[in-house]
């Protein structure tokens, strides 16, 4: 079955950087788009970044120029490099496999906490 396992979260100061990883299994990774979402306390889950199977990327306006999504098809892993972090980036970050060539529904990881202190 599909499994998504995030890692790399933690506590970082204003302006710092973190790199999240999402290791996948149980799927044909290379043919699927992948997403990163986040959910802050009391807020709805929001889409942060998307990478297509071909490597095309799309970002939320709030993270453009600061975050970079990438993928390594050989390692079946998707990454989110986060730079110039702000307190408003504090959230639980989730890796997502959307419905597509290899999935009939959304799949989610367990999430990883990112906390940015000021």
C-alpha positions in Angstrom: 0.0 0.0 0.0 1.0 3.6 -0.4 3.0 5.1 2.4 4.3 8.6 2.8 6.8 9.4 5.6 7.8 13.0 6.2 10.9 14.1 8.1 13.0 17.1 8.7 10.8 19.4 10.7 11.9 21.1 13.8 12.4 24.4 15.6 14.2 27.2 13.8 14.7 30.9 14.3 13.3 33.7 12.1 15.2 33.7 8.8 16.4 30.2 9.2 16.1 27.2 6.9 14.8 23.7 7.0 14.6 20.9 4.4 11.7 18.5 4.6 11.7 15.1 3.0 8.9 12.7 2.1 9.9 9.2 1.4 7.3 7.2 -0.5 6.6 3.5 -1.1 3.9 1.3 -2.6 3.5 3.5 -5.7 5.1 4.3 -9.0 6.6 7.5 -7.8 7.9 8.9 -11.1 4.5 9.1 -12.8 2.8 11.1 -10.1 2.5 14.7 -9.1 3.3 15.4 -5.5 2.2 18.1 -3.1 3.2 19.7 0.1 0.5 21.1 2.3 0.5 22.8 5.7 -1.9 23.4 8.5 -1.5 25.9 11.2 -3.4 25.8 14.5 -7.0 26.9 14.0 -6.6 27.2 10.2 -7.5 25.1 7.2 -5.0 23.0 5.5 -3.4 24.9 2.6 -1.5 23.8 -0.5 2.1 25.1 -0.3 3.8 23.6 -3.4 3.2 21.1 -6.2 5.6 19.3 -8.5 4.4 17.5 -11.6 5.8 14.2 -12.8 7.8 16.2 -15.3 9.3 18.5 -12.7 7.1 21.6 -13.2 6.5 23.5 -10.0 3.8 25.7 -8.6 3.9 27.6 -5.3 1.5 29.4 -3.0 2.0 33.2 -3.2 3.0 33.2 0.5 6.1 31.0 -0.1 7.2 32.0 -3.6 10.9 32.9 -3.7 11.5 31.3 -0.3 10.5 27.6 -0.7 11.6 25.1 -3.4 10.0 21.8 -4.1 12.0 19.1 -5.8 11.9 15.4 -6.4 14.4 12.5 -6.7 12.7 9.7 -8.7 15.5 7.3 -8.0 15.0 7.7 -4.2 11.2 8.0 -4.6 11.4 11.1 -2.4 10.0 14.6 -2.6 11.6 17.5 -0.8 10.7 21.0 0.4 13.6 23.4 0.9 12.4 26.3 3.1 14.5 29.4 3.4 13.9 32.8 5.0 11.4 31.2 7.4 8.9 33.4 9.2 6.7 32.8 12.3 3.7 32.5 10.0 5.3 29.5 8.4 4.7 27.6 11.6 2.5 24.6 10.9 2.4 20.9 10.5 3.6 20.1 7.0 2.1 17.2 5.1 3.2 15.3 2.0 0.4 14.4 -0.3 -0.1 12.1 -3.3 -3.2 13.4 -5.1 -5.5 11.2 -7.2 -3.9 10.4 -10.5 -2.2 7.7 -12.6 -1.3 5.6 -9.6 -3.8 6.7 -7.0 -7.6 6.6 -6.8 -7.7 9.0 -3.8 -5.6 11.3 -1.8 -2.9 9.8 0.4 -1.2 11.7 3.2 1.8 11.4 5.4 1.6 11.7 9.2 3.0 15.3 9.1 6.0 17.0 10.5 6.0 20.0 12.8 7.8 23.2 11.7 8.0 25.9 14.3 9.6 29.3 13.6 10.4 31.4 16.5 10.9 35.2 16.5 
